[in-house]
Amino acid sequence: MNAEVNNLATRFLKFLIPEAEGRWMVLAGMAIVFAVVFMAAFPQFIAPYDPTKSTGDILKPPSSKHLMGTDNLGRDIFSRVIYGSRVVLLVVFSASLASMSIGIPLGLISGYFGGKLDRFLSMLMDSMYAFPSLILAIAIAAVLGPSILNAMVAISVVYVPTYFRMIRGQTLSVKSRLFVEAARAVGASNAKIMLRYILPNLVPTVVVVFSLSVADAILTEAGLSFLGFIVTAPTPDWGYDLSAGKPYLPAGYWWMITFPGMMVMLLALGFALIGEGLSEVYAPRRER
C-alpha cells in the first residue's frame, strides 16, 4: 500500500514538475515556502511564548530557553518570527494576486488589439516601471498612510507593470500563430480567442512571473515595514523587528536583527528558486 502511494505521489510530482535542469530549484524553493506557510498557519503549535508579551528575560542571547534570544522588552524573538510570517504572507500574497488580476487582463487586451490603446497603456506602464519598486511603494504608502491594507495597495500597484509587460509581449507572439488565425477564420469572437486560445498558452509565463514578483515583493514589504508603513507595536513583523533591533546592534545584541533578516532572505530565496526553476522547466528546448 505504501509503495503504491509513493508511486502515485512520484507520478503526480513528475506531472506537476517535469524532469528538467531546474527541477531541484523548484523542489528546494517549495520546501522553504511550505515551511513558512506551515509556520503562518499553525503558529500556536510552534511558538513557545506569546509574541507580544515579555518573558521577563531582557536582551538574552540565543539559548535552549529562547532559541533566537529575546528583545529589549523581553519578548521571545523566535515566537515573533513565527507570528510575523502571517503578516508577511498576507500582505505579499494579497498584493501579488491583486497586481496579477490587473496586469494580466491589461497586457492581454493591449497586446491583442494594439493601436492607440496599446501605445497608451505601454507608455503608462513604462513610466511606472521606470521608478524603483521600493521607492514607488514608499511614495504610495506615505500618501495612503500606514496600515496593512494600504501596504497591499502600494505593493500591488508597483507590480502591475511587471505582469503587463510580460503578458503583452507573450500575447504579441502567440496571436500570430496559426491556431489563432484558424480560430479567427472560423468566426471566433475576440473574447473567445483571448480566453480560450491565447491565455492558456500564457500560464507558464504567469506562474514564473508570479513566483519572481512575490520574491521581490517580500523585500519591498520588509522595506515598508522597516520604515513603519505597515504595522505598529507590538504586532510582530519581520521588517518592523529589524527596525526595532537596529539601535541595539552596536551594543552587540546581534540576534535582534539577524533572525528576522534571515527569514526575509530565506522566504525571498524560496520564491526566487521556484521562479528560476520553473523558467528552466518550461523554457523551450535550446540547442546544446
C-alpha positions as CSV (number, residue, x, y, z in Angstrom):
1,M,0.0,0.0,0.0
2,N,2.8,2.4,0.9
3,A,4.6,1.6,-2.3
4,E,1.5,2.4,-4.3
5,V,1.0,5.7,-2.5
6,N,4.7,6.6,-3.1
7,N,4.5,5.7,-6.7
8,L,1.3,7.8,-7.2
9,A,3.0,10.7,-5.5
10,T,6.0,10.4,-7.7
11,R,4.0,10.3,-10.8
12,F,2.0,13.3,-9.7
13,L,5.2,15.2,-8.9
14,K,6.6,14.4,-12.3
15,F,3.4,15.6,-14.0
16,L,3.4,18.8,-12.0
17,I,7.2,19.5,-12.4
18,P,8.6,17.7,-15.4
19,E,12.2,16.4,-15.5
20,A,14.4,19.4,-16.2
21,E,17.6,21.1,-15.1
22,G,15.7,23.5,-12.8
23,R,13.6,20.8,-11.0
24,W,15.8,20.7,-7.9
25,M,15.5,24.5,-7.6
26,V,11.7,24.2,-7.7
27,L,11.7,21.5,-5.1
28,A,14.0,23.4,-2.8
29,G,12.0,26.6,-3.1
30,M,8.7,24.7,-2.4
31,A,10.2,23.2,0.7
32,I,11.2,26.6,2.0
33,V,7.8,28.2,1.2
34,F,5.7,25.3,2.6
35,A,7.7,25.5,5.8
36,V,7.0,29.2,6.2
37,V,3.3,28.7,5.2
38,F,3.0,26.0,7.9
39,M,4.5,28.4,10.4
40,A,2.0,31.0,9.5
41,A,-0.9,28.6,9.5
42,F,-0.2,27.0,12.9
43,P,1.8,29.4,15.0
44,Q,0.1,28.5,18.2
45,F,1.6,25.0,18.0
46,I,5.1,26.1,17.2
47,A,5.7,29.4,19.1
48,P,6.6,28.7,22.8
49,Y,5.6,32.2,24.0
50,D,3.2,35.0,23.4
51,P,4.9,37.2,20.8
52,T,3.6,40.5,22.3
53,K,4.3,39.8,26.0
54,S,7.5,39.9,27.9
55,T,9.0,36.7,29.3
56,G,11.0,38.6,31.9
57,D,14.3,37.8,30.2
58,I,15.5,41.0,28.6
59,L,18.1,41.0,25.8
60,K,19.1,37.4,26.4
61,P,21.2,35.7,23.7
62,P,20.0,32.5,21.9
63,S,19.8,29.6,24.3
64,S,17.8,26.4,24.9
65,K,15.1,28.5,26.6
66,H,15.0,31.2,23.9
67,L,16.1,29.7,20.6
68,M,16.6,33.1,19.0
69,G,17.1,35.2,22.1
70,T,14.9,38.0,23.5
71,D,14.5,41.6,22.5
72,N,14.8,44.8,24.6
73,L,11.3,44.2,26.1
74,G,11.9,40.6,26.9
75,R,9.8,39.2,24.1
76,D,10.9,35.9,22.6
77,I,12.3,36.5,19.1
78,F,11.5,33.0,17.9
79,S,7.8,33.4,18.7
80,R,7.8,36.8,17.0
81,V,9.4,35.3,13.9
82,I,6.8,32.6,13.8
83,Y,3.8,35.0,14.2
84,G,5.5,37.6,12.0
85,S,5.3,35.3,9.0
86,R,1.5,35.8,9.0
87,V,1.7,39.5,8.2
88,V,4.3,39.0,5.6
89,L,2.5,36.3,3.7
90,L,-0.9,38.1,4.0
91,V,0.5,41.3,2.5
92,V,2.7,39.7,-0.2
93,F,0.2,37.2,-1.5
94,S,-2.8,39.6,-1.4
95,A,-0.8,42.3,-3.2
96,S,0.6,39.8,-5.8
97,L,-2.8,38.4,-6.6
98,A,-4.2,41.9,-7.0
99,S,-1.4,43.1,-9.3
100,M,-1.8,39.8,-11.3
101,S,-5.5,40.3,-11.7
102,I,-5.0,43.8,-13.1
103,G,-1.8,43.3,-15.1
104,I,-2.8,40.1,-17.0
105,P,-6.1,41.5,-18.5
106,L,-4.5,44.8,-19.4
107,G,-1.5,43.1,-21.0
108,L,-3.7,40.6,-22.9
109,I,-6.0,43.4,-24.2
110,S,-3.1,45.7,-25.1
111,G,-1.1,43.0,-26.9
112,Y,-4.1,41.6,-28.8
113,F,-5.8,44.8,-30.0
114,G,-2.7,47.0,-30.4
115,G,-3.2,50.5,-31.8
116,K,-3.7,53.6,-29.7
117,L,-4.8,51.7,-26.6
118,D,-1.6,49.6,-26.7
119,R,0.5,52.7,-27.1
120,F,-1.2,54.5,-24.2
121,L,-1.1,51.5,-21.8
122,S,2.5,50.8,-22.7
123,M,3.6,54.4,-22.1
124,L,1.7,54.4,-18.7
125,M,3.3,51.1,-17.6
126,D,6.7,52.1,-18.8
127,S,6.6,55.3,-16.8
128,M,5.6,53.3,-13.7
129,Y,8.3,50.7,-14.4
130,A,11.0,53.4,-14.6
131,F,10.7,54.0,-10.8
132,P,12.5,51.6,-8.4
133,S,9.8,49.4,-6.9
134,L,10.7,50.2,-3.3
135,I,10.7,54.0,-3.9
136,L,7.3,53.9,-5.7
137,A,5.8,51.7,-2.9
138,I,7.1,54.1,-0.2
139,A,5.6,57.1,-2.1
140,I,2.2,55.4,-2.4
141,A,2.2,54.1,1.2
142,A,3.2,57.6,2.5
143,V,0.3,59.1,0.7
144,L,-2.2,56.5,1.9
145,G,-0.9,56.2,5.4
146,P,0.5,53.3,7.5
147,S,-1.8,50.1,7.5
148,I,-1.7,46.6,6.2
149,L,-4.4,47.4,3.6
150,N,-2.6,50.4,2.3
151,A,0.6,48.4,2.1
152,M,-1.2,45.8,0.0
153,V,-2.4,48.6,-2.4
154,A,1.0,50.1,-2.6
155,I,2.8,46.8,-3.4
156,S,0.1,45.7,-5.9
157,V,0.3,48.9,-7.9
158,V,4.1,48.5,-8.1
159,Y,4.0,45.1,-9.7
160,V,1.2,45.7,-12.2
161,P,3.7,46.8,-14.9
162,T,5.7,43.6,-14.5
163,Y,2.7,41.4,-15.4
164,F,1.6,43.8,-18.1
165,R,4.9,43.9,-19.9
166,M,5.4,40.1,-19.8
167,I,1.8,39.2,-20.8
168,R,1.8,41.8,-23.6
169,G,5.0,40.5,-25.1
170,Q,3.8,36.9,-25.0
171,T,0.4,37.9,-26.5
172,L,2.1,39.6,-29.4
173,S,3.9,36.4,-30.1
174,V,1.0,34.0,-29.6
175,K,-1.6,35.9,-31.6
176,S,0.3,35.5,-34.8
177,R,0.3,31.7,-34.6
178,L,-1.7,29.5,-37.0
179,F,-4.2,28.2,-34.5
180,V,-5.2,31.7,-33.6
181,E,-5.6,32.6,-37.2
182,A,-7.7,29.5,-37.7
183,A,-9.9,30.4,-34.8
184,R,-10.4,33.9,-36.2
185,A,-11.1,32.5,-39.7
186,V,-14.0,30.3,-38.4
187,G,-15.6,33.3,-36.8
188,A,-14.5,33.1,-33.1
189,S,-15.0,36.3,-31.2
190,N,-12.1,38.3,-29.9
191,A,-13.0,37.4,-26.3
192,K,-13.1,33.7,-27.1
193,I,-9.8,33.9,-28.9
194,M,-8.1,35.7,-26.0
195,L,-9.6,33.5,-23.2
196,R,-9.6,30.1,-24.9
197,Y,-6.6,30.2,-27.3
198,I,-4.2,32.8,-26.1
199,L,-4.5,32.9,-22.3
200,P,-3.9,29.1,-21.7
201,N,-0.6,29.4,-23.6
202,L,0.5,32.2,-21.2
203,V,0.0,30.1,-18.0
204,P,3.7,29.1,-17.7
205,T,4.8,32.7,-18.1
206,V,2.3,33.8,-15.4
207,V,3.5,31.2,-12.9
208,V,7.1,32.2,-13.4
209,V,6.4,35.9,-13.2
210,F,4.2,35.4,-10.1
211,S,7.0,33.5,-8.2
212,L,9.6,36.0,-9.1
213,S,7.4,39.0,-8.3
214,V,6.5,37.5,-4.9
215,A,10.2,37.1,-4.1
216,D,10.7,40.8,-4.9
217,A,7.6,41.8,-3.1
218,I,8.8,40.2,0.1
219,L,11.8,42.6,0.1
220,T,9.5,45.5,-0.7
221,E,7.2,44.5,2.2
222,A,10.2,44.3,4.6
223,G,11.3,47.8,3.5
224,L,7.9,49.3,4.1
225,S,7.6,47.6,7.4
226,F,11.1,48.7,8.4
227,L,10.0,52.3,7.8
228,G,6.8,51.9,9.8
229,F,4.3,51.9,6.9
230,I,2.6,48.5,7.7
231,V,2.3,47.6,11.4
232,T,2.8,49.3,14.7
233,A,4.0,47.9,18.1
234,P,3.5,45.3,19.4
235,T,2.4,43.5,16.2
236,P,5.2,41.1,15.1
237,D,6.5,41.6,11.6
238,W,10.0,40.8,10.3
239,G,10.7,44.2,8.8
240,Y,9.4,46.0,11.9
241,D,11.5,43.8,14.2
242,L,14.5,44.7,12.0
243,S,13.9,48.4,12.6
244,A,13.3,47.8,16.3
245,G,16.6,45.9,16.7
246,K,18.8,48.2,14.7
247,P,19.7,50.6,17.6
248,Y,20.9,47.7,19.7
249,L,23.3,46.2,17.1
250,P,26.3,48.5,18.0
251,A,26.0,47.2,21.6
252,G,26.4,43.6,20.5
253,Y,22.8,42.4,20.5
254,W,23.1,40.9,17.1
255,W,20.3,38.4,17.4
256,M,17.6,41.1,17.4
257,I,18.1,41.8,13.7
258,T,19.8,38.6,12.5
259,F,16.9,36.2,12.7
260,P,14.2,38.4,11.2
261,G,16.6,39.4,8.5
262,M,17.4,35.7,7.8
263,M,13.7,34.9,7.5
264,V,13.2,37.7,4.9
265,M,16.1,36.5,2.9
266,L,15.1,32.8,3.2
267,L,11.5,33.3,2.1
268,A,12.6,35.6,-0.8
269,L,15.1,32.9,-1.8
270,G,12.4,30.2,-1.7
271,F,10.2,32.0,-4.2
272,A,13.2,33.0,-6.3
273,L,14.2,29.4,-6.6
274,I,10.7,28.4,-7.6
275,G,10.6,31.1,-10.3
276,E,14.1,30.4,-11.7
277,G,13.5,26.7,-11.6
278,L,10.1,26.9,-13.4
279,S,11.7,29.2,-16.1
280,E,14.1,26.3,-16.7
281,V,11.4,23.7,-16.6
282,Y,9.1,25.4,-19.1
283,A,11.7,27.1,-21.2
284,P,11.7,26.0,-24.9
285,R,14.4,23.5,-25.7
286,R,17.7,25.2,-26.7
287,E,20.3,23.9,-28.9
288,R,23.2,22.4,-26.9
